[in-house]
Amino acid sequence: MPAPPILRTSRPVLDVHIANGILLLALSLLAGLWGGIAWLDRQPAVGFWYVLRAMQIVAVLQAAFGSILLLSGRNADSGLHYLYGVLPLFVSLVAEGLRSGISERELEGLDFDSLPSERRRAVAMAITRRETGIMATSALVIFLLALRAATTAG
């Protein structure tokens, strides 16, 4: 007996969801490792931020494709798949919230413009390092969540 029409039309979306999931795994692992190495080396890594932002976009797309599949009648074998599929969005939002408060805490009580250039650079590097550490950690958590989502997909 052929599959119902709604399931036949969702097959391309499922294929994209799977490919996008693989991309999310790759980008989150790359961002986590790259950011972790930059944090350990105490060196800013501009490319890390591009990979991180690409990972965040892919995470949003992954949730969107999953929602389309769910609305079209394709259900995962486990309800945990949905939890692990949505949690990366929350992890990313929480990490961004933490990141945004770092500079405020670091600059509290400082007249940044009156500091000597060497001290300004040290403060800027400290902010960058902390931001990188938080976002690299969030990328690794997202990698683990995406990996778990893949194992609960069925």
Secondary structure, DSSP 8 states (H G I E B T S, - for coil): ----HHHHHTHHHHHHHHHHHHHHHHHHHHHHHHHHHHHHHT---HHHHHHHHHHHHHHHHHHHHHHHHHHTT---SSTHHHHHHHHHHHHHHHHHHHHHHHHHHHHTT--GGGS-HHHHHHHHHHHHHHHHHHHHHHHHHHHHHHHHHHHT--
